[in-house]
């Protein structure tokens, strides 16, 4: 017997939640996201560029930098979650993406602690947006579909 722990809401409410998540996520790329030990401030888009760029150049990073690369996967996971939220199918994949997003966030924070990086407002917007997008995809269900999916 599968465990389905979804929250049933109106389509309008779910739409508003996802719009808020998408706005937070998108705005985060323009805001200052973090500051390194030397005081250099990086906007969100630069962090995304560095972390996703490192995935194709594995020789360029050390053991701790792997955590930054892992954190870069939050971006595609959030976009995939948003796309999957357009259907009420693939609940298992949505849950896997949600859990993977949480693990990537933990990798981000470990990386920040180890390298003495200070998160700034853009980081918090990014995290909030990604959490809202992945959570809403995995756990929110429109009222009109609740009879079809939930027992």
N, C-alpha and C positions, 0 to 999 in steps of 0.2 A: 504494500500500500504506500504510494508516494506521499510525501509530506509536502503540501502546497500551502505556503504561508504568504499569501498575497493579500494586499489591502485593496478592497473594492471601493472605487471613487467614481464620481461623474467624469465624463469625457472632458468637460471644460476644466475641471480641477486638475486633472492629469496634464492637460495641454499647458495650463499656466505653470505648473511645477516644472515641466520640461523646458518651457521658454525661459524661466528664471535660471535653470541650470545651464542652458545653452548660453545665455547672456553672461553669466558669471564666468563660464569657461572661456568664452571668446574675448571678453574684456581683459581677462588675466594676462593674455599675451602682450598687451600694450602697457601693462603696469610694471613697476619695478618688482621683480620676483624674489631676488636674493642678493645678499652682499657677502663677498668673500672676506677672508682674514685681512686682506690688504685694503679693504674699503671699496673695492670695485663693485658697482651695482649692475646687475644684469636684468634686462627686461625679460618677460616671459618668453617672447619669441626667440630670444638668443639662447635661453636655457633649452628650449625645444630643439633648436638647431644643433646645439652641441651634443645633447643626449642622443638624438636620433642619428646624427652624423657619425657618432662613435660606433653605432651598431654595424656599420660597414667597414670600419677600420679597427678591428679588435686589437691590433698591435699597438694602438695609440693609448691604451688605458691600462692602469695598474689594477691591482686587486680591488681597491676601494672604488675605483671608477666604474667597475661593473655595476655597482649599486646605482650609479647615476644613469647608466644605460638602461637598467631595469625600470627606473622611474620614468624614462622616456616613453615606455610602452603605455603609460596612462593615456596619452593623447590618442593613439589609435583605438584603444579599448573604449574610451569615452565616445568616439565617433561611431564605432561599431554598435555600442549600446544604444545610441540614439537611433541608428538605422533599424536595429532589431526591435526597438520600442514601437515601430510602426505595425508590428504583427503581434498577435497574442499567442503565437506558436514559439517553439524553441526555448521554452522555459529553462531547461537544463543548461543550455549554452549561455543564456542571460545570467544565470546564477554563477556559472564558472567565470564569466567576465567580471561580475561584481566582486567575487572573491579574489581574482587575479588583480583587479584594480586596488583592492585593499592591501594586498601583498606588495604591490609596486609602491604604494604610498609609504608603507613601512620601510622599504628600501631607501626611499627618498630621505626620510627623516634620519635613518642611520647614517647615510652619506653626509647629511648636513652636520650631524654631531661629530662624526669622525674628522671632517675637514673644517670644522669651525665656521660653517656657513650659516648666516642669519637669514631666516625666511622673512620676506617682506609682504606687503599687502597683495601683490599679484599672486604669490604662492598660495595664500589663503583663499583668494577668489578661485584659483585654478583647482585646488583641492575640493572646495565646496561645489563648484560646477561639475567636476568629474563624479563626485559622490552622488549628487542629485541625478545626473544622467544615468549612471549605472544602477543606482537604487531604484529609480522610477521604472527602468526597463525590467528589472528583475522582480520587483514586488508590487507594482501598481497595476491594477486591472480595471478596465472600464466596466461599469455596471451592466451594460448591455451584453457583455461576454461572460459574465460571472456564472450563469447557468450552464453554459456550454463547457466550461473548463473546470470549475470547482464542483465537487460532488454534492 
